[in-house]
Amino acid sequence: MSTSQNSIFELMSQSGHQNLFFCNDELVGLKAIVAIHDTTLGPAIGGVRMLPYESTEEAIEDALRLSKAITYKSAITGLNLGGGSAVIIGNSRLDKSEVLLRRLGQFIEGLNGNFIASLDVGTTQRDLEHIYTETDHVAGLPKAIHGSGVGDPSIFAAQGVYFGIKACLKELYRSENVAGKKVIVHGVGGVGERLIAMLREENARVYVSDITEEKMLKVAA
């Protein structure tokens, strides 16, 4: 994919995106992209993902893909929200800092409530707290920080995958029992780790993979 102006507009047109914002702050090392797919039902909500993308093109594609998916997720669950996504180009273990996250918060604040940040790969609730220092447009905060906060949303995401697995088993085998079934969990983040625990509680045979060896060792049986 070329990052020429025409190709970006063509991509946005093909996927129905409304906005694509770029933030480049060399002083704090922030390179971020915020994609807003659709705000028909309300402001766009989406995770803040931090990954060492190999190119700007890859980061743009990820932001567009994720934000479009969130539009449909929000609609199908009856939320008055649209779809968005924020991606930060960088290694979450080496490049992340409070000042970088607060700068992202300032950038999100400048979007005038059109984007609400939440958790995704490479970010934590502590990171959201740093973003929240600069903007109120954050979801998934602990109740201690924000009275109406629901806390870590990865718990609910893991439950969704877990019940989805059981529904598939029931459709295929007329039983939702996961005991003895082989399940591969790709990615041992907040969602993956909780899903593994749920499956092991019911004696499923769980296999894991992750780009980070220490994460795999952490959940090794």
PyMOL CGO cylinders between C-alpha atoms (Angstrom):
from pymol import cmd
from pymol.cgo import CYLINDER

trace = [
    CYLINDER, 0.00, 0.00, 0.00, 1.26, 3.48, -0.81, 0.3, 1, 1, 1, 1, 1, 1,
    CYLINDER, 1.26, 3.48, -0.81, 0.72, 6.27, 1.69, 0.3, 1, 1, 1, 1, 1, 1,
    CYLINDER, 0.72, 6.27, 1.69, -0.01, 8.84, -0.99, 0.3, 1, 1, 1, 1, 1, 1,
    CYLINDER, -0.01, 8.84, -0.99, -2.90, 11.19, -0.32, 0.3, 1, 1, 1, 1, 1, 1,
    CYLINDER, -2.90, 11.19, -0.32, -5.03, 9.61, -3.04, 0.3, 1, 1, 1, 1, 1, 1,
    CYLINDER, -5.03, 9.61, -3.04, -4.52, 6.03, -1.80, 0.3, 1, 1, 1, 1, 1, 1,
    CYLINDER, -4.52, 6.03, -1.80, -5.46, 6.97, 1.78, 0.3, 1, 1, 1, 1, 1, 1,
    CYLINDER, -5.46, 6.97, 1.78, -8.67, 8.65, 0.63, 0.3, 1, 1, 1, 1, 1, 1,
    CYLINDER, -8.67, 8.65, 0.63, -9.45, 5.64, -1.57, 0.3, 1, 1, 1, 1, 1, 1,
    CYLINDER, -9.45, 5.64, -1.57, -8.99, 3.28, 1.39, 0.3, 1, 1, 1, 1, 1, 1,
    CYLINDER, -8.99, 3.28, 1.39, -11.24, 5.42, 3.57, 0.3, 1, 1, 1, 1, 1, 1,
    CYLINDER, -11.24, 5.42, 3.57, -13.87, 5.61, 0.86, 0.3, 1, 1, 1, 1, 1, 1,
    CYLINDER, -13.87, 5.61, 0.86, -13.84, 1.85, 0.27, 0.3, 1, 1, 1, 1, 1, 1,
    CYLINDER, -13.84, 1.85, 0.27, -14.33, 1.10, 3.97, 0.3, 1, 1, 1, 1, 1, 1,
    CYLINDER, -14.33, 1.10, 3.97, -16.71, 3.99, 4.69, 0.3, 1, 1, 1, 1, 1, 1,
    CYLINDER, -16.71, 3.99, 4.69, -14.43, 5.84, 7.11, 0.3, 1, 1, 1, 1, 1, 1,
    CYLINDER, -14.43, 5.84, 7.11, -15.18, 9.39, 8.16, 0.3, 1, 1, 1, 1, 1, 1,
    CYLINDER, -15.18, 9.39, 8.16, -11.86, 10.52, 9.63, 0.3, 1, 1, 1, 1, 1, 1,
    CYLINDER, -11.86, 10.52, 9.63, -8.22, 9.57, 9.94, 0.3, 1, 1, 1, 1, 1, 1,
    CYLINDER, -8.22, 9.57, 9.94, -6.06, 11.63, 12.31, 0.3, 1, 1, 1, 1, 1, 1,
    CYLINDER, -6.06, 11.63, 12.31, -2.29, 11.61, 12.72, 0.3, 1, 1, 1, 1, 1, 1,
    CYLINDER, -2.29, 11.61, 12.72, -0.26, 12.75, 15.73, 0.3, 1, 1, 1, 1, 1, 1,
    CYLINDER, -0.26, 12.75, 15.73, 3.52, 13.09, 15.41, 0.3, 1, 1, 1, 1, 1, 1,
    CYLINDER, 3.52, 13.09, 15.41, 5.30, 14.49, 18.47, 0.3, 1, 1, 1, 1, 1, 1,
    CYLINDER, 5.30, 14.49, 18.47, 9.02, 13.89, 18.18, 0.3, 1, 1, 1, 1, 1, 1,
    CYLINDER, 9.02, 13.89, 18.18, 9.70, 15.47, 21.57, 0.3, 1, 1, 1, 1, 1, 1,
    CYLINDER, 9.70, 15.47, 21.57, 7.94, 12.64, 23.43, 0.3, 1, 1, 1, 1, 1, 1,
    CYLINDER, 7.94, 12.64, 23.43, 8.35, 9.98, 20.72, 0.3, 1, 1, 1, 1, 1, 1,
    CYLINDER, 8.35, 9.98, 20.72, 4.66, 9.69, 19.89, 0.3, 1, 1, 1, 1, 1, 1,
    CYLINDER, 4.66, 9.69, 19.89, 3.53, 8.49, 16.48, 0.3, 1, 1, 1, 1, 1, 1,
    CYLINDER, 3.53, 8.49, 16.48, -0.19, 7.77, 16.68, 0.3, 1, 1, 1, 1, 1, 1,
    CYLINDER, -0.19, 7.77, 16.68, -3.12, 7.31, 14.33, 0.3, 1, 1, 1, 1, 1, 1,
    CYLINDER, -3.12, 7.31, 14.33, -6.79, 7.63, 15.27, 0.3, 1, 1, 1, 1, 1, 1,
    CYLINDER, -6.79, 7.63, 15.27, -9.35, 6.23, 12.84, 0.3, 1, 1, 1, 1, 1, 1,
    CYLINDER, -9.35, 6.23, 12.84, -13.05, 7.04, 13.11, 0.3, 1, 1, 1, 1, 1, 1,
    CYLINDER, -13.05, 7.04, 13.11, -15.24, 4.80, 11.00, 0.3, 1, 1, 1, 1, 1, 1,
    CYLINDER, -15.24, 4.80, 11.00, -18.80, 5.88, 11.75, 0.3, 1, 1, 1, 1, 1, 1,
    CYLINDER, -18.80, 5.88, 11.75, -20.50, 8.13, 14.30, 0.3, 1, 1, 1, 1, 1, 1,
    CYLINDER, -20.50, 8.13, 14.30, -24.12, 7.66, 13.21, 0.3, 1, 1, 1, 1, 1, 1,
    CYLINDER, -24.12, 7.66, 13.21, -25.09, 6.12, 16.55, 0.3, 1, 1, 1, 1, 1, 1,
    CYLINDER, -25.09, 6.12, 16.55, -22.78, 8.23, 18.69, 0.3, 1, 1, 1, 1, 1, 1,
    CYLINDER, -22.78, 8.23, 18.69, -19.12, 9.07, 19.32, 0.3, 1, 1, 1, 1, 1, 1,
    CYLINDER, -19.12, 9.07, 19.32, -16.60, 6.48, 18.18, 0.3, 1, 1, 1, 1, 1, 1,
    CYLINDER, -16.60, 6.48, 18.18, -15.19, 4.20, 20.87, 0.3, 1, 1, 1, 1, 1, 1,
    CYLINDER, -15.19, 4.20, 20.87, -12.12, 2.06, 20.38, 0.3, 1, 1, 1, 1, 1, 1,
    CYLINDER, -12.12, 2.06, 20.38, -9.02, 0.63, 21.96, 0.3, 1, 1, 1, 1, 1, 1,
    CYLINDER, -9.02, 0.63, 21.96, -5.58, 2.19, 22.15, 0.3, 1, 1, 1, 1, 1, 1,
    CYLINDER, -5.58, 2.19, 22.15, -3.24, -0.37, 20.61, 0.3, 1, 1, 1, 1, 1, 1,
    CYLINDER, -3.24, -0.37, 20.61, 0.56, -0.07, 20.83, 0.3, 1, 1, 1, 1, 1, 1,
    CYLINDER, 0.56, -0.07, 20.83, 2.61, -2.30, 18.55, 0.3, 1, 1, 1, 1, 1, 1,
    CYLINDER, 2.61, -2.30, 18.55, 5.97, -2.05, 16.76, 0.3, 1, 1, 1, 1, 1, 1,
    CYLINDER, 5.97, -2.05, 16.76, 4.39, -1.84, 13.31, 0.3, 1, 1, 1, 1, 1, 1,
    CYLINDER, 4.39, -1.84, 13.31, 6.87, -2.43, 10.51, 0.3, 1, 1, 1, 1, 1, 1,
    CYLINDER, 6.87, -2.43, 10.51, 5.53, 0.53, 8.55, 0.3, 1, 1, 1, 1, 1, 1,
    CYLINDER, 5.53, 0.53, 8.55, 3.10, 3.44, 8.69, 0.3, 1, 1, 1, 1, 1, 1,
    CYLINDER, 3.10, 3.44, 8.69, 1.04, 1.62, 6.07, 0.3, 1, 1, 1, 1, 1, 1,
    CYLINDER, 1.04, 1.62, 6.07, 0.60, -1.37, 8.36, 0.3, 1, 1, 1, 1, 1, 1,
    CYLINDER, 0.60, -1.37, 8.36, -0.48, 0.90, 11.23, 0.3, 1, 1, 1, 1, 1, 1,
    CYLINDER, -0.48, 0.90, 11.23, -3.02, 2.69, 9.03, 0.3, 1, 1, 1, 1, 1, 1,
    CYLINDER, -3.02, 2.69, 9.03, -4.48, -0.59, 7.81, 0.3, 1, 1, 1, 1, 1, 1,
    CYLINDER, -4.48, -0.59, 7.81, -4.80, -1.87, 11.38, 0.3, 1, 1, 1, 1, 1, 1,
    CYLINDER, -4.80, -1.87, 11.38, -6.51, 1.31, 12.58, 0.3, 1, 1, 1, 1, 1, 1,
    CYLINDER, -6.51, 1.31, 12.58, -8.98, 1.22, 9.68, 0.3, 1, 1, 1, 1, 1, 1,
    CYLINDER, -8.98, 1.22, 9.68, -9.73, -2.48, 10.15, 0.3, 1, 1, 1, 1, 1, 1,
    CYLINDER, -9.73, -2.48, 10.15, -10.23, -2.24, 13.91, 0.3, 1, 1, 1, 1, 1, 1,
    CYLINDER, -10.23, -2.24, 13.91, -12.40, 0.87, 13.83, 0.3, 1, 1, 1, 1, 1, 1,
    CYLINDER, -12.40, 0.87, 13.83, -14.75, -0.61, 11.23, 0.3, 1, 1, 1, 1, 1, 1,
    CYLINDER, -14.75, -0.61, 11.23, -15.17, -3.76, 13.32, 0.3, 1, 1, 1, 1, 1, 1,
    CYLINDER, -15.17, -3.76, 13.32, -16.02, -1.68, 16.39, 0.3, 1, 1, 1, 1, 1, 1,
    CYLINDER, -16.02, -1.68, 16.39, -18.81, 0.09, 14.50, 0.3, 1, 1, 1, 1, 1, 1,
    CYLINDER, -18.81, 0.09, 14.50, -20.54, -3.25, 13.95, 0.3, 1, 1, 1, 1, 1, 1,
    CYLINDER, -20.54, -3.25, 13.95, -19.80, -4.49, 17.47, 0.3, 1, 1, 1, 1, 1, 1,
    CYLINDER, -19.80, -4.49, 17.47, -21.31, -1.36, 18.98, 0.3, 1, 1, 1, 1, 1, 1,
    CYLINDER, -21.31, -1.36, 18.98, -24.39, -1.56, 16.75, 0.3, 1, 1, 1, 1, 1, 1,
    CYLINDER, -24.39, -1.56, 16.75, -25.08, -5.26, 17.32, 0.3, 1, 1, 1, 1, 1, 1,
    CYLINDER, -25.08, -5.26, 17.32, -24.88, -4.83, 21.10, 0.3, 1, 1, 1, 1, 1, 1,
    CYLINDER, -24.88, -4.83, 21.10, -27.26, -1.87, 21.08, 0.3, 1, 1, 1, 1, 1, 1,
    CYLINDER, -27.26, -1.87, 21.08, -24.76, 0.76, 22.19, 0.3, 1, 1, 1, 1, 1, 1,
    CYLINDER, -24.76, 0.76, 22.19, -25.22, 4.37, 21.16, 0.3, 1, 1, 1, 1, 1, 1,
    CYLINDER, -25.22, 4.37, 21.16, -21.63, 4.47, 19.99, 0.3, 1, 1, 1, 1, 1, 1,
    CYLINDER, -21.63, 4.47, 19.99, -19.70, 4.36, 16.75, 0.3, 1, 1, 1, 1, 1, 1,
    CYLINDER, -19.70, 4.36, 16.75, -16.44, 2.67, 15.80, 0.3, 1, 1, 1, 1, 1, 1,
    CYLINDER, -16.44, 2.67, 15.80, -12.95, 4.03, 16.25, 0.3, 1, 1, 1, 1, 1, 1,
    CYLINDER, -12.95, 4.03, 16.25, -9.41, 2.94, 16.98, 0.3, 1, 1, 1, 1, 1, 1,
    CYLINDER, -9.41, 2.94, 16.98, -6.14, 4.48, 18.11, 0.3, 1, 1, 1, 1, 1, 1,
    CYLINDER, -6.14, 4.48, 18.11, -2.80, 2.88, 17.29, 0.3, 1, 1, 1, 1, 1, 1,
    CYLINDER, -2.80, 2.88, 17.29, 0.61, 3.91, 18.57, 0.3, 1, 1, 1, 1, 1, 1,
    CYLINDER, 0.61, 3.91, 18.57, 3.67, 2.89, 16.59, 0.3, 1, 1, 1, 1, 1, 1,
    CYLINDER, 3.67, 2.89, 16.59, 6.17, 1.59, 19.13, 0.3, 1, 1, 1, 1, 1, 1,
    CYLINDER, 6.17, 1.59, 19.13, 7.23, -1.19, 21.46, 0.3, 1, 1, 1, 1, 1, 1,
    CYLINDER, 7.23, -1.19, 21.46, 4.95, -1.14, 24.50, 0.3, 1, 1, 1, 1, 1, 1,
    CYLINDER, 4.95, -1.14, 24.50, 7.66, -2.58, 26.73, 0.3, 1, 1, 1, 1, 1, 1,
    CYLINDER, 7.66, -2.58, 26.73, 10.41, -0.18, 25.67, 0.3, 1, 1, 1, 1, 1, 1,
    CYLINDER, 10.41, -0.18, 25.67, 8.88, 2.99, 24.24, 0.3, 1, 1, 1, 1, 1, 1,
    CYLINDER, 8.88, 2.99, 24.24, 5.86, 3.63, 26.44, 0.3, 1, 1, 1, 1, 1, 1,
    CYLINDER, 5.86, 3.63, 26.44, 5.96, 6.39, 29.05, 0.3, 1, 1, 1, 1, 1, 1,
    CYLINDER, 5.96, 6.39, 29.05, 3.59, 8.53, 31.07, 0.3, 1, 1, 1, 1, 1, 1,
    CYLINDER, 3.59, 8.53, 31.07, 4.46, 11.63, 29.07, 0.3, 1, 1, 1, 1, 1, 1,
    CYLINDER, 4.46, 11.63, 29.07, 3.78, 9.82, 25.78, 0.3, 1, 1, 1, 1, 1, 1,
    CYLINDER, 3.78, 9.82, 25.78, 0.37, 8.64, 26.98, 0.3, 1, 1, 1, 1, 1, 1,
    CYLINDER, 0.37, 8.64, 26.98, -0.55, 12.03, 28.36, 0.3, 1, 1, 1, 1, 1, 1,
    CYLINDER, -0.55, 12.03, 28.36, 0.37, 13.58, 25.03, 0.3, 1, 1, 1, 1, 1, 1,
    CYLINDER, 0.37, 13.58, 25.03, -1.98, 11.10, 23.37, 0.3, 1, 1, 1, 1, 1, 1,
    CYLINDER, -1.98, 11.10, 23.37, -4.64, 12.18, 25.86, 0.3, 1, 1, 1, 1, 1, 1,
    CYLINDER, -4.64, 12.18, 25.86, -4.16, 15.79, 24.79, 0.3, 1, 1, 1, 1, 1, 1,
    CYLINDER, -4.16, 15.79, 24.79, -4.53, 14.75, 21.17, 0.3, 1, 1, 1, 1, 1, 1,
    CYLINDER, -4.53, 14.75, 21.17, -7.75, 12.83, 21.92, 0.3, 1, 1, 1, 1, 1, 1,
    CYLINDER, -7.75, 12.83, 21.92, -9.08, 15.83, 23.84, 0.3, 1, 1, 1, 1, 1, 1,
    CYLINDER, -9.08, 15.83, 23.84, -8.56, 17.88, 20.69, 0.3, 1, 1, 1, 1, 1, 1,
    CYLINDER, -8.56, 17.88, 20.69, -10.96, 15.59, 18.83, 0.3, 1, 1, 1, 1, 1, 1,
    CYLINDER, -10.96, 15.59, 18.83, -13.81, 17.20, 20.80, 0.3, 1, 1, 1, 1, 1, 1,
    CYLINDER, -13.81, 17.20, 20.80, -15.42, 14.04, 22.12, 0.3, 1, 1, 1, 1, 1, 1,
    CYLINDER, -15.42, 14.04, 22.12, -15.63, 12.26, 18.77, 0.3, 1, 1, 1, 1, 1, 1,
    CYLINDER, -15.63, 12.26, 18.77, -13.34, 9.46, 20.00, 0.3, 1, 1, 1, 1, 1, 1,
    CYLINDER, -13.34, 9.46, 20.00, -13.42, 7.57, 23.32, 0.3, 1, 1, 1, 1, 1, 1,
    CYLINDER, -13.42, 7.57, 23.32, -10.29, 5.61, 24.24, 0.3, 1, 1, 1, 1, 1, 1,
    CYLINDER, -10.29, 5.61, 24.24, -10.30, 2.16, 25.84, 0.3, 1, 1, 1, 1, 1, 1,
    CYLINDER, -10.30, 2.16, 25.84, -7.94, -0.80, 26.28, 0.3, 1, 1, 1, 1, 1, 1,
    CYLINDER, -7.94, -0.80, 26.28, -6.32, -2.85, 23.55, 0.3, 1, 1, 1, 1, 1, 1,
    CYLINDER, -6.32, -2.85, 23.55, -3.11, -4.78, 22.89, 0.3, 1, 1, 1, 1, 1, 1,
    CYLINDER, -3.11, -4.78, 22.89, -0.09, -3.12, 24.45, 0.3, 1, 1, 1, 1, 1, 1,
    CYLINDER, -0.09, -3.12, 24.45, -1.96, -0.88, 26.90, 0.3, 1, 1, 1, 1, 1, 1,
    CYLINDER, -1.96, -0.88, 26.90, -3.10, -1.30, 30.49, 0.3, 1, 1, 1, 1, 1, 1,
    CYLINDER, -3.10, -1.30, 30.49, -5.55, 0.31, 32.88, 0.3, 1, 1, 1, 1, 1, 1,
    CYLINDER, -5.55, 0.31, 32.88, -2.65, 2.30, 34.29, 0.3, 1, 1, 1, 1, 1, 1,
    CYLINDER, -2.65, 2.30, 34.29, -2.02, 3.64, 30.79, 0.3, 1, 1, 1, 1, 1, 1,
    CYLINDER, -2.02, 3.64, 30.79, -5.67, 4.69, 30.54, 0.3, 1, 1, 1, 1, 1, 1,
    CYLINDER, -5.67, 4.69, 30.54, -5.28, 6.58, 33.80, 0.3, 1, 1, 1, 1, 1, 1,
    CYLINDER, -5.28, 6.58, 33.80, -2.42, 8.57, 32.27, 0.3, 1, 1, 1, 1, 1, 1,
    CYLINDER, -2.42, 8.57, 32.27, -4.56, 9.35, 29.21, 0.3, 1, 1, 1, 1, 1, 1,
    CYLINDER, -4.56, 9.35, 29.21, -7.45, 10.30, 31.51, 0.3, 1, 1, 1, 1, 1, 1,
    CYLINDER, -7.45, 10.30, 31.51, -5.20, 12.92, 33.12, 0.3, 1, 1, 1, 1, 1, 1,
    CYLINDER, -5.20, 12.92, 33.12, -5.56, 14.94, 29.91, 0.3, 1, 1, 1, 1, 1, 1,
    CYLINDER, -5.56, 14.94, 29.91, -9.05, 14.00, 28.68, 0.3, 1, 1, 1, 1, 1, 1,
    CYLINDER, -9.05, 14.00, 28.68, -12.36, 12.73, 30.04, 0.3, 1, 1, 1, 1, 1, 1,
    CYLINDER, -12.36, 12.73, 30.04, -12.97, 10.73, 26.86, 0.3, 1, 1, 1, 1, 1, 1,
    CYLINDER, -12.97, 10.73, 26.86, -11.78, 7.40, 28.28, 0.3, 1, 1, 1, 1, 1, 1,
    CYLINDER, -11.78, 7.40, 28.28, -13.70, 4.18, 28.98, 0.3, 1, 1, 1, 1, 1, 1,
    CYLINDER, -13.70, 4.18, 28.98, -12.71, 1.15, 31.05, 0.3, 1, 1, 1, 1, 1, 1,
    CYLINDER, -12.71, 1.15, 31.05, -11.29, 3.01, 34.04, 0.3, 1, 1, 1, 1, 1, 1,
    CYLINDER, -11.29, 3.01, 34.04, -11.41, 1.50, 37.55, 0.3, 1, 1, 1, 1, 1, 1,
    CYLINDER, -11.41, 1.50, 37.55, -14.36, 2.65, 39.66, 0.3, 1, 1, 1, 1, 1, 1,
    CYLINDER, -14.36, 2.65, 39.66, -11.88, 4.14, 42.12, 0.3, 1, 1, 1, 1, 1, 1,
    CYLINDER, -11.88, 4.14, 42.12, -10.79, 6.54, 39.37, 0.3, 1, 1, 1, 1, 1, 1,
    CYLINDER, -10.79, 6.54, 39.37, -14.14, 7.06, 37.68, 0.3, 1, 1, 1, 1, 1, 1,
    CYLINDER, -14.14, 7.06, 37.68, -17.35, 6.33, 39.58, 0.3, 1, 1, 1, 1, 1, 1,
    CYLINDER, -17.35, 6.33, 39.58, -19.15, 4.89, 36.56, 0.3, 1, 1, 1, 1, 1, 1,
    CYLINDER, -19.15, 4.89, 36.56, -16.14, 2.90, 35.39, 0.3, 1, 1, 1, 1, 1, 1,
    CYLINDER, -16.14, 2.90, 35.39, -16.58, -0.80, 34.64, 0.3, 1, 1, 1, 1, 1, 1,
    CYLINDER, -16.58, -0.80, 34.64, -12.95, -1.68, 35.27, 0.3, 1, 1, 1, 1, 1, 1,
    CYLINDER, -12.95, -1.68, 35.27, -10.84, -3.93, 33.09, 0.3, 1, 1, 1, 1, 1, 1,
    CYLINDER, -10.84, -3.93, 33.09, -12.93, -4.84, 29.99, 0.3, 1, 1, 1, 1, 1, 1,
    CYLINDER, -12.93, -4.84, 29.99, -10.67, -7.78, 29.13, 0.3, 1, 1, 1, 1, 1, 1,
    CYLINDER, -10.67, -7.78, 29.13, -12.65, -9.85, 31.66, 0.3, 1, 1, 1, 1, 1, 1,
    CYLINDER, -12.65, -9.85, 31.66, -15.80, -9.41, 29.59, 0.3, 1, 1, 1, 1, 1, 1,
    CYLINDER, -15.80, -9.41, 29.59, -13.94, -10.03, 26.33, 0.3, 1, 1, 1, 1, 1, 1,
    CYLINDER, -13.94, -10.03, 26.33, -12.58, -13.32, 27.69, 0.3, 1, 1, 1, 1, 1, 1,
    CYLINDER, -12.58, -13.32, 27.69, -16.05, -14.36, 28.81, 0.3, 1, 1, 1, 1, 1, 1,
    CYLINDER, -16.05, -14.36, 28.81, -17.39, -13.59, 25.34, 0.3, 1, 1, 1, 1, 1, 1,
    CYLINDER, -17.39, -13.59, 25.34, -14.80, -15.84, 23.69, 0.3, 1, 1, 1, 1, 1, 1,
    CYLINDER, -14.80, -15.84, 23.69, -15.35, -18.54, 26.32, 0.3, 1, 1, 1, 1, 1, 1,
    CYLINDER, -15.35, -18.54, 26.32, -19.11, -18.69, 25.78, 0.3, 1, 1, 1, 1, 1, 1,
    CYLINDER, -19.11, -18.69, 25.78, -18.57, -18.51, 22.03, 0.3, 1, 1, 1, 1, 1, 1,
    CYLINDER, -18.57, -18.51, 22.03, -16.40, -21.63, 22.23, 0.3, 1, 1, 1, 1, 1, 1,
    CYLINDER, -16.40, -21.63, 22.23, -19.06, -23.43, 24.25, 0.3, 1, 1, 1, 1, 1, 1,
    CYLINDER, -19.06, -23.43, 24.25, -21.76, -22.41, 21.76, 0.3, 1, 1, 1, 1, 1, 1,
    CYLINDER, -21.76, -22.41, 21.76, -19.70, -23.81, 18.87, 0.3, 1, 1, 1, 1, 1, 1,
    CYLINDER, -19.70, -23.81, 18.87, -19.14, -27.08, 20.74, 0.3, 1, 1, 1, 1, 1, 1,
    CYLINDER, -19.14, -27.08, 20.74, -22.86, -27.40, 21.40, 0.3, 1, 1, 1, 1, 1, 1,
    CYLINDER, -22.86, -27.40, 21.40, -23.61, -26.84, 17.71, 0.3, 1, 1, 1, 1, 1, 1,
    CYLINDER, -23.61, -26.84, 17.71, -21.02, -29.39, 16.58, 0.3, 1, 1, 1, 1, 1, 1,
    CYLINDER, -21.02, -29.39, 16.58, -21.22, -32.05, 19.29, 0.3, 1, 1, 1, 1, 1, 1,
    CYLINDER, -21.22, -32.05, 19.29, -24.53, -31.33, 21.04, 0.3, 1, 1, 1, 1, 1, 1,
    CYLINDER, -24.53, -31.33, 21.04, -22.59, -30.66, 24.23, 0.3, 1, 1, 1, 1, 1, 1,
    CYLINDER, -22.59, -30.66, 24.23, -20.81, -27.54, 25.42, 0.3, 1, 1, 1, 1, 1, 1,
    CYLINDER, -20.81, -27.54, 25.42, -18.44, -29.52, 27.63, 0.3, 1, 1, 1, 1, 1, 1,
    CYLINDER, -18.44, -29.52, 27.63, -14.84, -28.42, 26.93, 0.3, 1, 1, 1, 1, 1, 1,
    CYLINDER, -14.84, -28.42, 26.93, -13.19, -31.14, 29.05, 0.3, 1, 1, 1, 1, 1, 1,
    CYLINDER, -13.19, -31.14, 29.05, -10.58, -32.97, 26.98, 0.3, 1, 1, 1, 1, 1, 1,
    CYLINDER, -10.58, -32.97, 26.98, -11.02, -30.67, 23.98, 0.3, 1, 1, 1, 1, 1, 1,
    CYLINDER, -11.02, -30.67, 23.98, -7.89, -29.16, 22.42, 0.3, 1, 1, 1, 1, 1, 1,
    CYLINDER, -7.89, -29.16, 22.42, -8.01, -25.36, 22.35, 0.3, 1, 1, 1, 1, 1, 1,
    CYLINDER, -8.01, -25.36, 22.35, -5.31, -23.09, 20.94, 0.3, 1, 1, 1, 1, 1, 1,
    CYLINDER, -5.31, -23.09, 20.94, -5.14, -19.59, 22.41, 0.3, 1, 1, 1, 1, 1, 1,
    CYLINDER, -5.14, -19.59, 22.41, -3.11, -17.22, 20.26, 0.3, 1, 1, 1, 1, 1, 1,
    CYLINDER, -3.11, -17.22, 20.26, -1.95, -14.25, 22.30, 0.3, 1, 1, 1, 1, 1, 1,
    CYLINDER, -1.95, -14.25, 22.30, -1.52, -14.25, 26.08, 0.3, 1, 1, 1, 1, 1, 1,
    CYLINDER, -1.52, -14.25, 26.08, -2.60, -10.72, 26.92, 0.3, 1, 1, 1, 1, 1, 1,
    CYLINDER, -2.60, -10.72, 26.92, -5.30, -9.67, 29.36, 0.3, 1, 1, 1, 1, 1, 1,
    CYLINDER, -5.30, -9.67, 29.36, -7.99, -11.52, 27.40, 0.3, 1, 1, 1, 1, 1, 1,
    CYLINDER, -7.99, -11.52, 27.40, -5.94, -14.60, 26.57, 0.3, 1, 1, 1, 1, 1, 1,
    CYLINDER, -5.94, -14.60, 26.57, -4.69, -15.15, 30.10, 0.3, 1, 1, 1, 1, 1, 1,
    CYLINDER, -4.69, -15.15, 30.10, -8.21, -15.05, 31.55, 0.3, 1, 1, 1, 1, 1, 1,
    CYLINDER, -8.21, -15.05, 31.55, -9.56, -17.29, 28.80, 0.3, 1, 1, 1, 1, 1, 1,
    CYLINDER, -9.56, -17.29, 28.80, -6.85, -19.86, 29.49, 0.3, 1, 1, 1, 1, 1, 1,
    CYLINDER, -6.85, -19.86, 29.49, -7.79, -19.90, 33.17, 0.3, 1, 1, 1, 1, 1, 1,
    CYLINDER, -7.79, -19.90, 33.17, -11.48, -20.44, 32.35, 0.3, 1, 1, 1, 1, 1, 1,
    CYLINDER, -11.48, -20.44, 32.35, -10.74, -23.29, 29.96, 0.3, 1, 1, 1, 1, 1, 1,
    CYLINDER, -10.74, -23.29, 29.96, -8.35, -25.02, 32.34, 0.3, 1, 1, 1, 1, 1, 1,
    CYLINDER, -8.35, -25.02, 32.34, -10.93, -24.88, 35.11, 0.3, 1, 1, 1, 1, 1, 1,
    CYLINDER, -10.93, -24.88, 35.11, -13.05, -27.16, 32.93, 0.3, 1, 1, 1, 1, 1, 1,
    CYLINDER, -13.05, -27.16, 32.93, -10.11, -29.43, 32.06, 0.3, 1, 1, 1, 1, 1, 1,
    CYLINDER, -10.11, -29.43, 32.06, -9.68, -28.36, 28.45, 0.3, 1, 1, 1, 1, 1, 1,
    CYLINDER, -9.68, -28.36, 28.45, -6.33, -29.17, 26.82, 0.3, 1, 1, 1, 1, 1, 1,
    CYLINDER, -6.33, -29.17, 26.82, -5.00, -25.68, 26.20, 0.3, 1, 1, 1, 1, 1, 1,
    CYLINDER, -5.00, -25.68, 26.20, -2.12, -24.80, 23.89, 0.3, 1, 1, 1, 1, 1, 1,
    CYLINDER, -2.12, -24.80, 23.89, -0.78, -21.25, 23.80, 0.3, 1, 1, 1, 1, 1, 1,
    CYLINDER, -0.78, -21.25, 23.80, 1.29, -19.10, 21.47, 0.3, 1, 1, 1, 1, 1, 1,
    CYLINDER, 1.29, -19.10, 21.47, 2.57, -15.57, 21.82, 0.3, 1, 1, 1, 1, 1, 1,
    CYLINDER, 2.57, -15.57, 21.82, 5.33, -13.47, 20.31, 0.3, 1, 1, 1, 1, 1, 1,
    CYLINDER, 5.33, -13.47, 20.31, 6.69, -12.94, 23.84, 0.3, 1, 1, 1, 1, 1, 1,
    CYLINDER, 6.69, -12.94, 23.84, 8.22, -16.05, 25.40, 0.3, 1, 1, 1, 1, 1, 1,
    CYLINDER, 8.22, -16.05, 25.40, 7.90, -14.78, 28.97, 0.3, 1, 1, 1, 1, 1, 1,
    CYLINDER, 7.90, -14.78, 28.97, 4.12, -14.51, 28.55, 0.3, 1, 1, 1, 1, 1, 1,
    CYLINDER, 4.12, -14.51, 28.55, 3.91, -18.13, 27.44, 0.3, 1, 1, 1, 1, 1, 1,
    CYLINDER, 3.91, -18.13, 27.44, 6.06, -19.25, 30.36, 0.3, 1, 1, 1, 1, 1, 1,
    CYLINDER, 6.06, -19.25, 30.36, 3.82, -17.31, 32.74, 0.3, 1, 1, 1, 1, 1, 1,
    CYLINDER, 3.82, -17.31, 32.74, 0.78, -19.41, 31.82, 0.3, 1, 1, 1, 1, 1, 1,
    CYLINDER, 0.78, -19.41, 31.82, 2.62, -22.67, 31.23, 0.3, 1, 1, 1, 1, 1, 1,
    CYLINDER, 2.62, -22.67, 31.23, 0.94, -25.52, 33.07, 0.3, 1, 1, 1, 1, 1, 1,
]
cmd.load_cgo(trace, "trace")
